[in-house]
Every structure is written in structure tokens, then in C-alpha cells.
Amino acid sequence: MLEYEPQAEIIRFQEEKMREALLYLSLRSPFYRRMFRQHAISVDKIRRIEDLRSIPLTDKKDLQRYSSDFLCVPPEKVADYITTSGTLGDPVTFAMTDKDLDRLAYNEKISFLCTGTQPGDVVQLMTTLDKRFMAGLAYFLGLRALGAGVIRVGNGIPELQWDTIRRIRPNTIVCVPSFILHIIKYAEDNGIDYRSSSVKKAVCIGENLREQDFSLNLLGRRIKEKWDIALFSTYASTEMATTFAECEYGCGGHHHPELIICELVDESGAPVEEGKAGELVVTTLGVEGMPLLRFKTGDLVSMHTEPCRCGRTSMRLSPVLGRTNHLIKLKGTTLYPPALFDVLDNTPYVERYVVEVDSNDSGNDSVLVRVGLHPHAVDNVVKDLKDRFRAKIRVAPQVEVSPSDEIRKINLPDMSRKPVKLIDKRKK
């Protein structure tokens, strides 16, 4: 695989595929053809990855406003329709061809290999395969290409998850990490010896498990303290149709350079200094239906370029620091929602929570944390939680105790495919 090759070979390959992608866009994409014309861009002059900086950035608003103009194939070539989760607003529909689905399968195959998953393993998917969701489909296609067995249970329903584990004995689960705590609690409440189950590994999606130094964060430590299984973080998005998965050394998500070109930029769109965090910008390679050029993901990460102990030489991405549009300035302190989530995930009496961000009368950010509690919570929950926030992030948001069922309905709305832990009411 390319990610084991010397850096010079990786760059040579990427630049060749980049030139092919630019030519394809100049011939097939109404959106990018218009952009090239408006900015007098000649794609044959873009030869090196650094030359991409002469091309304007694409963002989610472009996809929302001109979605059909990104399609590079006639409708009859579309094999599958997928939508984004709508994190930054209205969802965007993505059209994928047979070739794109093959690319997606390859991406997940090598990503699962990165986590140590092998042919013959049995993997339980605790993620939805419906609701126009890319990830569940991608996992299924990738595991099938790898030669692993797949159990498509779907999300939620701890009772069904444990019944499936008992009957079929998977060695790996794929799920949102906070859901692991819910199935652990169900097991403890119902006398299930989960520590002796067949499950030895969890490939985790949608939430950070690690700090920026790659040590386990509060959520990761809580899981490991309860259930000593191997934990692997992944990072992906519908737009880039590519996954960054950890290897056994847990030191960042590995880049698949044959599938995507990555840049980090600051608020002005300029490249960040090496070792600094910036917004991830991606150019997809080998996508036929709706390829993207210099697309701003909205995610703040940093790059690690030294070779990994696993032998891979390609770049690795840090855990996501936050989303550019979710920055909170609370009482003079700048933070991202994951800092609040870490405190709540590490508070044993908090069963469920949602963080609501709004603007107050002065135009400043206000934060309300609504929590649902386990039985036998401490006295004066509000004071205790505020003390925990101050100890970790130096400031305390408002705290409100609500019925757990009420919070659960907010976390898991019918049309959502990911747990909703943040509601941002600020006008953008």
C-alpha cells in the first residue's frame, strides 16, 4: 500500500492523481468549470500540490447552494444517493457511482486493516445502514471486501446488542464510543458478564477517544476502566468519503494518500506552520460522481509527519480539536464543545446530557448544560458540576437538571444518525 512508501513516492503519486482530478473537473464539473473560468485558472499549470493554493476554497455553503452543479456524471450513472448529517446546516445530497462505491469499499478495507481487523473476523455494526447514511454502508462494503463477517444490528437497543453478541460471538464492534458506556450499564443492570464476552476490540466513530498527546481522554479512560478491550479511533466525513483510522499504536488517524490530498489552513485560508493546528482542507482523488477540490471540512486538527512505529510513512491526523463554527467564548475563556463533553463524560452520576449554546443580550456566548442523572446522584448536583467544570476548563456554564428521558429524546431524534450532544442557537 502507498502509505508504506517513501515520502517522495507518495508525493509523486499524489501529484499525478491530482493532475488527473483537475483535468476531470475541468471537463465534467459545472461548478469547478465556472470557478476556473471566473478566476482565470489554467489547470495544466497546476503541477505540484503547493500549486493548489492558487485555487479558491470550496465550503459547505457551496455544496448547499449549488449541489447539482457538483455532479460530474449523468443521472443514469448514479448508483446510490447519500446525504450528509447536516452538522453545519441543511444536509447535502451526494450521488455515488459504482466506481465510487468500489472506492469506498477499498477505503474501509484498508482502514479496518489499520485497526488490526483481519479476514475471518466477525464484526458487529452498531451503526445504521439506512437513513441515507454513508458510514454504515461503507463499513459493510469494506468488511465484505476484507473478507470479514458482518452482523448488521444497527444503533441503539442494548438488549439486542447483547443477545447478538451471545448468539454470534463477534470479536469486534463498531459504534459511537459513548454508546459503549450504555451497553456496559445495561450489562451491569442485567447480570451480563460483559468482560468475558467474545468482544475484544471496538472501532469507534463520531467522538474523540484521545487527547492531543494521544493519551486516552476522559471518555476513553472510563471505557477502559470498565471494559479492557482495544479501542481504535477513526475520523471521516461524507464529503471526503475517506477514513483516517488508528493503528495499534494509537497515535493519530493514518492518511490514505491514494484517496485524498490534505492541507491545513488558518482563518484567512493561508497554510498553517508545520506542527500547528488548522482547518482540514481536502481534495478527493478517484471520485467519479461528486469529486471535491480544496473543500473546507470545518474540522480543526494538526498533522504528524514522522513515520509511525507500525511502518506507515504517510501523514497522521490528530484528534479533532473542534469545529471552526463551534468555537465558544465563555466568560473570557475560549473553548470548543469537546472540552465540555469530557467533563460530563467523566461525571459518574450524569446519565445523559445536551449542551445548548446561545447569544445573550450583550451579544456574548452563553452556555446551558442540561443533564439527566443516574439514581443516587450526589447532593447539590449543580454546584458539584460547576466545580468540575471550573477545575477542568476554568469557567462554569449554567447547569440544569432535566428528566433523563427528556434528554434522551434530544440526543436521539428520529431523523438523526448521530447522537445530538450540542445545540448551537447562535446566528451565524
Secondary structure, 3 states (H helix, E strand, C coil): CHHHCCHHHHHHHHHHHHHHHHHHHHHHCHHHHHHHHHCCCCHHHCCCHHHHHHCCCECHHHHHHCHHHHCCCCHHHCCEEEECCCCCCCCCEEEECHHHHHHHHHHHHHHHHHCCCCCCCEEEECCCCCCCCHHHHHHHHHHHHHCCEEEECCCCCHHHHHHHHHHHCCCEEEECHHHHHHHHHHHHHCCCCHHHCCCCEEEECCCCCECCCCCECHHHHHHHHHCCCEEEEEEEECCCCEEEECCCCCCCEECCCCCEEEEEECCCCCECCCCCCEEEEEEECCCCCCCCCCEEEEEEECEECCCCCCCCCCCEECCCCEEHHHCEEECCEEECHHHHHHHHHCCCCEEEEEEEEEECCCCCEEEEEEEEECCCCCCCHHHHHHHHHHHHHCCCCEEEECCHHHHHHHHCCCCCCCCCCEEECCCC
